[in-house]
Amino acid sequence: MALPLQEPPLKSGKEKLNLVSDGSETTPLFLEKRSTKTSDIFRSAMETMEHKSRRTKERLTTEFRNALEGVEKKKQKTKEILSKATTEILHAMEDKDQKTQKRRVLGKVGRVIPADAVPRFTEPFAYNATCGSVLEMLFFQRFWIWLSKKVPVWIMPCTLTYTGLAINIICCSILIHYSSDGKGEVPSWVFYLCAFNIFIYQTIDALDGKQSSKLQETQLEEISDHGSDSLSCTFLTLSISIALQLGNCPQLMLAFQIVNLLAFYSTHWQTHVTDVVVFGRL
């Protein structure tokens, strides 16, 4: 008796998916491994991106922090420069105010010696002198008084004194240039220049005292005036010696210098004792 043919049982759809063309059933394991590998690759890629993102964030944070520190340093340096400049400007303004204050004398602009700077020169001082020569009484004194009113108050008496000394030095230097041994001849125009120089020096020497009494009459002005006069006396005596060609007789030239210096010294020694300057009639 023949057995009836039995059809193979039908497989479900899930089981059909496990089949391949050769009939093997290993495909689900392969897909699982592949999925695991893909997940690992994705996870590794994500970790790499996160690591790069963290490094980029740290680098940007560091650069930003350094930039802020640089800005703060520049800001601090700018503040220090501005503070220093402001301090210097304030000091300069204070110095200028002090100088301006010192230049105000009797409501006019001038320069004075502060009382705390030179105490010995702040004592009351009066310059006493007797009347001078005949020409001074008749003409020069009036001329000097008129000219002293034209001198600006911002010109110091010492400036006038040293100007007269400089004129004497220049003229004496010109004479020495043409006759260094005191024997040679000098061009005539040099003598005219020296004569004009003596007139200018005499005028300036009179004006510095009047300017001193107008601005500030202190012992410092007297020291400056008479100190310059002592030097001018030497240069004027030397100029006269060259003009007279006293170089041919050095002993006479030396004696001429000594006599003039002794006359100048004796006059000021008398002034020191009597407090009165005595001028001659000639």
C-alpha positions as CSV (number, residue, x, y, z in Angstrom):
1,M,0.0,0.0,0.0
2,A,1.5,3.1,-1.1
3,L,1.9,6.0,1.5
4,P,0.3,9.2,0.6
5,L,2.7,12.1,-0.3
6,Q,3.1,14.7,2.4
7,E,3.9,18.3,1.6
8,P,6.6,19.9,3.6
9,P,5.3,22.3,6.3
10,L,5.2,25.9,5.3
11,K,7.6,28.2,7.0
12,S,6.7,31.5,8.4
13,G,7.8,34.8,6.9
14,K,10.4,35.3,9.7
15,E,11.9,31.9,8.9
16,K,11.9,32.6,5.2
17,L,14.0,35.7,5.9
18,N,16.7,33.5,7.4
19,L,17.1,31.6,4.2
20,V,19.7,32.4,1.6
21,S,20.0,31.2,-2.0
22,D,22.0,28.1,-0.9
23,G,19.5,27.3,1.8
24,S,21.8,28.2,4.7
25,E,20.4,29.9,7.8
26,T,23.5,32.1,9.0
27,T,22.3,35.5,7.8
28,P,20.8,36.8,11.1
29,L,24.2,36.4,12.9
30,F,26.0,38.3,10.1
31,L,23.6,41.2,10.2
32,E,24.0,41.4,14.0
33,K,27.8,41.5,13.7
34,R,27.5,44.1,11.0
35,S,25.2,46.2,13.1
36,T,27.5,45.9,16.1
37,K,30.5,47.0,13.9
38,T,28.5,49.9,12.5
39,S,27.5,51.0,16.0
40,D,31.2,50.8,17.1
41,I,32.3,52.9,14.1
42,F,29.5,55.4,14.8
43,R,30.4,55.6,18.5
44,S,34.1,56.0,17.7
45,A,33.2,58.8,15.2
46,M,31.1,60.5,17.8
47,E,33.8,60.3,20.4
48,T,36.3,61.7,17.9
49,M,34.0,64.6,17.1
50,E,33.4,65.2,20.8
51,H,37.1,65.1,21.5
52,K,37.8,67.5,18.6
53,S,35.0,69.7,19.7
54,R,36.3,69.8,23.3
55,R,39.9,70.6,22.1
56,T,38.5,73.3,19.8
57,K,36.5,74.7,22.7
58,E,39.5,74.7,25.0
59,R,41.7,76.3,22.4
60,L,39.1,79.1,21.7
61,T,38.6,79.6,25.4
62,T,42.4,79.9,25.9
63,E,42.7,82.3,23.0
64,F,39.8,84.4,24.2
65,R,41.2,84.5,27.8
66,N,44.7,85.5,26.4
67,A,43.0,88.2,24.3
68,L,41.2,89.5,27.3
69,E,44.4,89.5,29.4
70,G,46.1,91.4,26.6
71,V,43.3,94.0,26.4
72,E,43.5,94.4,30.2
73,K,47.3,94.8,30.1
74,K,47.0,97.4,27.4
75,K,44.2,99.1,29.3
76,Q,46.4,99.2,32.5
77,K,49.4,100.5,30.5
78,T,47.2,103.2,28.9
79,K,45.9,104.2,32.4
80,E,49.5,104.4,33.7
81,I,50.6,106.5,30.8
82,L,47.6,108.8,31.1
83,S,48.2,109.1,34.9
84,K,51.8,109.9,34.4
85,A,51.1,112.5,31.7
86,T,48.4,114.0,33.9
87,T,50.8,114.2,36.9
88,E,53.5,115.9,34.7
89,I,51.0,118.4,33.3
90,L,49.8,119.2,36.9
91,H,53.4,119.6,38.0
92,A,54.2,121.8,35.0
93,M,51.1,123.9,35.7
94,E,52.1,124.3,39.4
95,D,55.6,125.3,38.4
96,K,54.2,127.8,35.9
97,D,51.9,129.2,38.6
98,Q,54.7,129.5,41.0
99,K,56.9,131.2,38.4
100,T,54.1,133.6,37.5
101,Q,53.6,134.4,41.2
102,K,57.2,135.1,41.6
103,R,57.2,137.5,38.6
104,R,54.5,139.7,40.1
105,V,56.1,142.8,41.7
106,L,54.1,145.9,42.5
107,G,51.3,144.8,40.2
108,K,53.8,144.4,37.3
109,V,55.4,141.3,35.8
110,G,58.9,140.8,37.0
111,R,61.2,138.3,38.7
112,V,62.0,138.2,42.4
113,I,64.1,136.1,44.7
114,P,61.8,134.1,47.1
115,A,62.3,135.0,50.7
116,D,62.9,131.4,51.7
117,A,65.4,130.8,49.0
118,V,68.0,133.5,49.8
119,P,67.3,134.8,53.3
120,R,70.4,137.0,53.5
121,F,69.4,139.0,50.4
122,T,65.9,139.9,51.7
123,E,67.1,142.3,54.3
124,P,66.3,146.0,53.5
125,F,68.9,147.5,51.3
126,A,69.4,151.0,50.1
127,Y,72.0,152.0,47.5
128,N,73.7,155.3,48.5
129,A,75.8,157.2,46.1
130,T,77.1,160.8,45.9
131,C,76.6,162.9,42.8
132,G,79.0,162.1,40.0
133,S,80.7,164.2,37.4
134,V,79.7,167.5,36.0
135,L,78.4,166.0,32.7
136,E,76.4,163.5,34.7
137,M,74.7,166.3,36.6
138,L,74.1,168.5,33.6
139,F,73.1,165.9,31.0
140,F,73.6,162.2,31.6
141,Q,71.4,161.9,34.8
142,R,68.4,163.3,33.0
143,F,69.1,161.2,30.0
144,W,69.3,158.0,32.1
145,I,66.1,158.8,34.0
146,W,64.2,159.3,30.8
147,L,65.7,156.2,29.3
148,S,64.9,154.0,32.4
149,K,61.2,154.7,31.9
150,K,61.5,153.1,28.4
151,V,63.0,149.8,29.7
152,P,60.3,147.1,30.0
153,V,59.7,145.6,33.5
154,W,60.4,142.1,32.3
155,I,64.0,142.9,31.7
156,M,66.0,142.0,34.8
157,P,68.8,144.4,36.1
158,C,71.3,141.5,35.9
159,T,70.5,141.2,32.2
160,L,71.5,144.8,31.6
161,T,74.6,144.3,33.7
162,Y,75.8,141.2,31.8
163,T,75.0,142.8,28.5
164,G,77.4,145.7,29.2
165,L,80.1,143.2,30.3
166,A,79.6,141.2,27.0
167,I,80.0,144.4,25.0
168,N,83.3,145.2,26.7
169,I,84.6,141.7,26.1
170,I,83.7,141.8,22.4
171,C,85.4,145.1,21.8
172,C,88.5,144.0,23.7
173,S,88.6,140.8,21.7
174,I,88.5,142.8,18.4
175,L,91.5,144.9,19.6
176,I,93.4,141.8,20.6
177,H,92.7,140.3,17.2
178,Y,94.3,143.2,15.4
179,S,97.1,143.7,18.0
180,S,97.7,140.6,20.1
181,D,101.1,141.9,21.4
182,G,99.9,145.5,22.1
183,K,102.4,146.9,19.6
184,G,100.7,146.8,16.3
185,E,98.4,149.3,14.7
186,V,94.6,148.9,14.8
187,P,92.2,150.1,12.1
188,S,90.5,153.4,13.0
189,W,87.0,152.0,12.8
190,V,87.8,149.8,15.8
191,F,88.6,152.8,17.9
192,Y,85.2,154.4,16.9
193,L,83.6,151.2,17.8
194,C,85.3,151.1,21.2
195,A,84.3,154.8,21.9
196,F,80.7,153.9,21.1
197,N,81.0,150.8,23.3
198,I,82.1,152.9,26.3
199,F,79.1,155.2,25.9
200,I,76.7,152.1,25.7
201,Y,78.4,150.5,28.7
202,Q,78.2,153.6,30.7
203,T,74.5,154.0,29.9
204,I,73.7,150.3,30.7
205,D,75.7,150.5,33.9
206,A,73.4,153.4,35.0
207,L,70.2,151.8,33.8
208,D,70.7,148.5,35.7
209,G,70.6,150.4,39.1
210,K,67.5,152.3,38.2
211,Q,65.9,149.1,36.9
212,S,66.8,147.4,40.2
213,S,65.1,150.1,42.3
214,K,62.1,149.8,40.0
215,L,61.8,146.0,40.4
216,Q,63.8,144.7,43.3
217,E,66.5,146.4,45.2
218,T,68.6,143.7,46.9
219,Q,72.2,143.0,47.7
220,L,72.3,140.5,44.9
221,E,71.9,143.2,42.3
222,E,74.8,145.2,43.9
223,I,77.1,142.1,43.8
224,S,76.2,141.4,40.2
225,D,76.7,145.0,39.2
226,H,80.0,145.6,40.9
227,G,81.3,142.2,40.1
228,S,80.7,142.8,36.4
229,D,82.3,146.3,36.7
230,S,85.5,144.8,38.1
231,L,85.8,142.5,35.1
232,S,84.9,145.4,32.7
233,C,87.6,147.5,34.3
234,T,90.2,144.9,33.4
235,F,89.0,144.7,29.8
236,L,88.7,148.5,29.4
237,T,92.2,149.0,30.8
238,L,93.5,146.3,28.4
239,S,91.8,148.1,25.5
240,I,93.3,151.4,26.4
241,S,96.7,149.8,26.7
242,I,96.5,148.3,23.2
243,A,95.2,151.7,21.8
244,L,98.3,153.4,23.4
245,Q,100.6,150.6,22.2
246,L,101.9,150.0,25.7
247,G,103.0,146.6,24.5
248,N,106.3,148.2,23.7
249,C,106.8,148.7,27.4
250,P,105.4,145.7,29.3
251,Q,106.3,147.2,32.7
252,L,104.3,150.4,32.0
253,M,101.4,148.2,30.8
254,L,101.5,146.2,34.0
255,A,101.7,149.3,36.1
256,F,98.7,150.8,34.3
257,Q,96.6,147.7,35.0
258,I,97.6,147.7,38.7
259,V,96.8,151.4,39.2
260,N,93.3,151.0,37.7
261,L,92.5,147.9,39.7
262,L,93.8,149.6,42.9
263,A,91.6,152.6,42.2
264,F,88.6,150.3,41.7
265,Y,89.4,148.3,44.8
266,S,89.9,151.3,47.0
267,T,86.6,152.9,45.9
268,H,84.7,149.8,46.9
269,W,86.6,149.3,50.1
270,Q,85.5,152.9,51.0
271,T,81.9,151.9,50.1
272,H,82.1,148.9,52.3
273,V,83.2,151.0,55.3
274,T,81.0,154.1,54.8
275,D,78.0,152.5,52.9
276,V,78.3,155.4,50.4
277,V,79.7,155.1,46.8
278,V,81.7,158.2,46.0
279,F,82.2,159.2,42.4
280,G,84.7,161.6,41.0
281,R,83.9,164.9,39.4
282,L,85.4,164.0,36.0
